[in-house]
């Protein structure tokens, strides 16, 4: 079995170029250190004995691509993750969005959908859900299939409930889902205003005008040049006075957007200038 950290930098470059030229997925501007760790992990888990074996399998078995993409894209998420962030949305952003006749929100890199359902609950409790539309996008079609089902492990509900309460939740969190053995199925009314769709931040363009763009814990895996490219995409997608929300370790400081936005307090939320 291939041991971790044996794939050479030049081999990683070859693999990424192959994936781009054959399948159109461009990971060439992702953080190389992070990608190396994940590709090595794939080799260990799937018992490839060499880099050449992984490459051959990926290029000659197109059905393996989805697994490869799932493994190298990060899908770590939870409902109301970082409750302080969601409390800031609840208290400072949603009242501003409520002044619009219709609200469009883009959740970029939505993974398995926990953040999308969290946003739906916030909007519902602010009486804004029926005049909102949430576009939840991800590069990986596999995670979007899971997200659309609204089914999550019941074992996570205790944590999600705690996060929800810390974010200023107004209801009994269990009222939003039906427990069934080891899973929780969320109310289908929460997904009525959510559109799950594939979107590649690296290669796809802006597709609407939004009042809020949320992209958390995705940009940390991009190099500086790609981060600026994605920031430009978000800027083109936001209305004047729209809001941009990033992850705890992400910032628009020192980027091409720095002078066009003003940060709200200490949370990673910025508002676009007029």
C-alpha positions in Angstrom: 0.0 0.0 0.0 1.2 3.5 -0.8 2.4 5.3 2.3 1.3 8.9 2.9 3.3 11.7 1.5 5.1 9.8 -1.3 3.5 11.5 -4.3 6.0 14.0 -5.7 5.0 17.5 -6.6 5.5 16.9 -10.3 3.3 13.8 -10.2 0.5 15.9 -8.5 0.8 18.5 -11.3 0.5 15.7 -13.9 -2.6 14.3 -12.2 -4.3 17.7 -11.9 -3.6 18.5 -15.5 -5.0 15.1 -16.6 -8.2 15.7 -14.6 -8.6 19.2 -16.1 -7.9 18.1 -19.7 -10.0 14.9 -19.6 -12.9 15.9 -17.3 -12.8 19.7 -17.1 -12.3 20.0 -13.3 -9.6 22.6 -12.6 -7.8 22.1 -9.3 -4.5 23.5 -10.5 -4.8 26.7 -8.4 -5.8 24.9 -5.2 -3.3 24.7 -2.3 -0.8 22.1 -3.3 0.0 21.0 0.2 -3.7 20.3 1.0 -4.2 18.5 -2.3 -1.1 16.3 -1.8 -2.5 15.2 1.6 -5.8 14.3 0.2 -4.5 12.5 -2.9 -2.2 10.4 -0.7 -5.2 9.6 1.5 -7.1 8.4 -1.5 -4.3 6.1 -2.4 -4.2 4.6 1.1 -8.0 4.2 1.5 -8.5 2.8 -2.0 -5.3 0.6 -1.9 -3.5 2.0 -4.9 0.1 0.7 -4.7 1.6 3.5 -6.8 0.8 6.9 -8.3 0.7 5.3 -11.7 -2.0 2.9 -10.6 -4.1 5.8 -9.3 -3.6 7.8 -12.5 -4.5 4.8 -14.7 -7.6 4.1 -12.7 -8.8 7.7 -12.8 -8.3 8.1 -16.5 -9.8 4.8 -17.6 -12.7 4.5 -15.2 -14.7 7.8 -15.5 -17.2 6.6 -12.9 -14.3 6.9 -10.3 -14.1 10.6 -10.9 -17.0 11.4 -8.5 -15.3 9.6 -5.7 -12.0 11.4 -6.5 -13.7 14.8 -6.5 -15.5 14.0 -3.2 -12.2 13.1 -1.5 -10.2 16.1 -2.6 -12.9 18.7 -2.0 -13.5 19.4 1.7 -17.0 18.6 2.9 -16.7 19.3 6.6 -19.8 21.2 7.7 -22.5 21.3 10.3 -25.7 23.2 10.9 -25.3 26.7 12.5 -21.5 26.2 12.5 -19.9 29.1 14.3 -23.1 30.2 16.1 -21.7 33.8 16.5 -21.7 34.1 12.7 -25.3 33.0 12.4 -26.3 35.3 15.2 -24.7 38.2 13.3 -26.7 37.3 10.2 -29.9 37.1 12.3 -29.3 40.4 14.2 -27.5 42.6 11.7 -27.9 41.3 8.1 -31.4 40.0 7.9 -33.0 43.2 9.1 -31.2 45.0 6.2 -32.2 42.3 3.7 -35.8 42.6 4.9 -36.0 46.1 3.3 -35.7 44.4 -0.2 -38.9 43.3 -1.9 -37.2 40.0 -2.9 -34.0 38.5 -1.5 -31.5 36.3 -3.4 -28.8 34.5 -1.4 -25.9 32.5 -2.8 -24.3 29.8 -0.7 -21.1 28.9 -2.6 -19.5 25.6 -1.7 -22.6 24.4 0.2 -21.4 20.8 0.5 -24.0 18.5 1.9 -26.5 21.3 2.7 -26.3 21.9 6.4 -25.7 25.6 5.9 -28.5 25.9 3.4 -31.0 24.5 5.8 -29.6 26.7 8.6 -30.1 29.7 6.3 -33.7 28.6 5.5 -34.5 28.4 9.3 -33.0 31.9 9.9 -35.1 33.3 7.1 -38.2 31.5 8.3 -37.9 32.9 11.8 -37.4 36.4 10.4 -40.5 36.0 8.3 -38.5 36.5 5.2 -38.5 33.0 3.7 -41.4 33.3 1.4 -39.8 36.2 -0.5 -36.3 34.7 -0.6 -34.5 32.4 -2.9 -31.4 30.5 -1.8 -29.0 29.3 -4.4 -26.9 26.5 -2.8 -24.1 25.5 -5.2 -21.1 23.2 -5.1 -18.6 21.7 -7.5 -19.5 18.2 -6.4 -22.8 16.8 -7.7 -22.6 13.9 -5.3 -22.9 16.1 -2.2 -25.7 18.1 -3.8 -27.7 14.9 -4.2 -27.3 14.4 -0.4 -28.2 18.0 0.3 -31.4 18.0 -1.6 -32.7 15.1 0.5 -32.4 17.0 3.7 -31.5 13.9 5.7 -28.7 14.0 8.3 -27.5 11.7 11.1 -29.6 11.8 14.2 -26.4 11.7 16.2 -25.6 15.2 15.0 -28.9 16.8 16.2 -27.7 17.5 19.8 -24.7 19.5 18.5 -26.9 21.2 15.8 -29.5 22.1 18.5 -26.9 23.6 20.7 -25.5 25.6 17.8 -29.0 26.8 16.9 -29.7 28.0 20.4 -26.4 29.8 20.6 -27.2 31.5 17.3 -30.4 33.0 18.9 -32.8 30.3 17.8 -36.5 31.0 18.5 -38.1 27.5 18.4 -37.5 24.0 19.7 -35.0 22.8 17.1 -36.6 19.4 16.9 -39.7 21.0 15.4 -37.8 21.4 12.2 -37.2 17.7 11.6 -38.7 14.2 11.9 -36.6 11.6 13.7 -36.6 8.2 12.0 -34.3 5.6 13.5 -30.7 6.9 13.0 -31.5 9.8 10.7 -33.3 13.2 10.9 -35.4 14.2 7.9 -35.9 18.0 7.7 -39.2 19.6 6.9 -39.6 19.7 3.1 -41.0 23.3 3.5 -37.5 24.4 4.3 -36.2 23.3 0.9 -39.0 24.8 -1.1 -37.0 28.1 -1.6 -33.6 26.4 -2.1 -32.1 25.7 -5.5 -29.3 23.1 -5.4 -27.0 23.3 -8.4 -23.5 22.6 -9.6 -21.2 25.6 -9.9 -17.4 25.7 -10.3 -15.9 28.8 -8.6 -12.8 28.3 -10.7 -14.3 28.3 -14.2 -18.0 29.3 -14.0 -19.2 32.9 -14.2 -21.7 34.9 -12.3 -25.3 33.8 -12.8 -27.5 36.3 -10.9 -27.5 39.4 -8.7 -27.6 38.7 -5.0 -28.0 40.6 -1.8 -26.0 38.1 0.2 -23.1 35.8 -0.8 -21.9 33.3 1.7 -18.7 31.3 1.0 -17.2 29.9 4.2 -14.1 27.7 4.5 -13.6 27.2 0.8 -11.1 30.0 -0.1 -8.5 28.8 2.4 -7.8 26.0 0.0 -7.1 28.3 -3.0 -3.9 30.1 -3.8 -3.8 33.9 -3.7 -4.4 34.4 -7.4 -7.5 32.1 -7.4 -8.8 33.8 -4.3 -8.7 37.2 -6.1 -10.4 35.6 -9.1 -13.2 34.3 -6.9 -13.5 37.6 -5.0 -14.1 39.3 -8.4 -16.8 36.8 -9.2 -18.5 37.5 -5.9 -18.2 41.3 -6.4 -19.8 41.0 -9.8 -22.6 38.9 -8.3 -23.5 41.3 -5.4 -25.8 44.3 -5.6 -24.6 47.6 -4.2 -24.8 47.5 -0.4 -24.9 43.6 -0.6 -23.2 41.5 2.0 -20.3 39.1 1.6 -19.7 36.5 4.3 -16.5 34.3 4.6 -15.1 31.7 7.0 -13.3 32.4 10.2 -9.8 32.1 8.6 -10.7 34.0 5.5 -10.6 37.7 4.7 -10.8 40.2 1.9 -7.9 42.2 3.5 -5.0 42.6 1.0 -7.3 41.5 -1.8 -8.6 43.4 -4.8 -11.9 44.0 -2.9 -10.5 45.6 0.2 -11.4 49.2 -0.6 -14.9 48.3 -1.9 -16.3 46.8 1.3 -16.7 47.7 4.9 -16.5 45.0 7.6 -19.3 44.5 10.2 -17.8 44.5 13.7 -15.7 41.4 14.3 -17.6 38.8 12.3 -16.4 37.8 8.8 -19.1 39.8 7.1 -18.5 42.7 4.8 -20.9 45.1 3.1 -20.4 46.4 -0.4 -20.1 50.2 -0.9 -22.6 52.1 -3.0 
